Amino acid sequence: MPTTPTYGSSSLLESDSQRHLVKEVRSHEVAIAELNNLPASRAVYQRNGNLFFRTTVQKATALEQKQVDMVKSKLQILSSS
């Protein structure tokens, strides 16, 4: 019966969560870049839970930047532990 090597499950979970956080950061950065290409007078819809609310480009960009900062801090905490 062949045996499979066992790896530390915690290290696999950490790398998987780090990969997920990096993808999330990239997603928010793409959203910021797309919002920066819109004219300031353009109204955009921002998702909040399961609902979409109409807002300005500046407010949507600020929220996306706040989310990027939050995810980056989580990633930094995960990397340091």
C-alpha positions in Angstrom: 0.0 0.0 0.0 1.6 3.3 -1.1 1.9 6.0 1.5 1.5 9.6 0.8 3.7 12.2 2.5 2.0 14.1 5.2 2.6 17.8 5.4 1.8 20.2 8.2 -1.9 21.1 7.8 -1.4 24.4 9.4 1.3 25.4 6.8 -1.0 24.4 4.0 -3.8 26.4 5.4 -1.6 29.5 5.9 -0.3 29.4 2.3 -3.8 28.9 1.0 -5.1 31.8 3.0 -2.1 34.0 1.9 -2.9 33.1 -1.7 -6.5 34.1 -1.2 -5.5 37.4 0.4 -3.1 38.2 -2.4 -5.9 37.6 -4.9 -8.2 39.8 -2.9 -5.7 42.6 -2.9 -5.2 42.3 -6.7 -9.0 42.4 -7.2 -9.3 45.6 -5.2 -6.4 47.2 -6.9 -8.0 46.4 -10.3 -11.2 48.0 -9.1 -9.4 51.1 -8.0 -7.7 51.3 -11.4 -11.0 51.0 -13.2 -12.6 53.6 -11.0 -9.8 56.0 -11.7 -10.5 55.7 -15.4 -14.1 56.9 -15.0 -15.0 60.6 -15.2 -15.6 62.2 -11.8 -19.2 63.1 -12.7 -20.1 59.5 -13.4 -22.3 57.7 -10.9 -21.3 54.2 -9.9 -23.0 51.4 -8.0 -21.2 50.0 -4.9 -22.1 46.6 -3.5 -22.9 46.5 0.2 -23.8 43.0 1.2 -26.4 41.8 -1.3 -27.5 45.3 -2.2 -26.1 47.9 -4.6 -26.1 51.6 -3.8 -25.5 54.5 -6.1 -22.5 56.6 -5.1 -19.7 58.8 -6.5 -16.4 57.6 -8.0 -14.5 59.2 -5.2 -16.4 57.5 -2.4 -16.2 54.1 -4.2 -12.4 54.6 -4.7 -12.0 55.5 -1.0 -13.8 52.4 0.1 -11.8 50.2 -2.2 -8.6 51.7 -0.9 -9.7 51.1 2.7 -10.4 47.5 1.8 -7.0 47.1 0.2 -5.3 48.5 3.3 -7.3 46.2 5.5 -6.5 43.1 3.5 -2.8 44.1 3.3 -2.6 44.4 7.1 -4.2 40.9 7.4 -1.6 39.5 5.0 1.2 41.2 6.9 -0.1 39.7 10.2 -0.4 36.3 8.6 3.1 36.5 7.1 4.7 37.5 10.4 3.3 34.6 12.4 
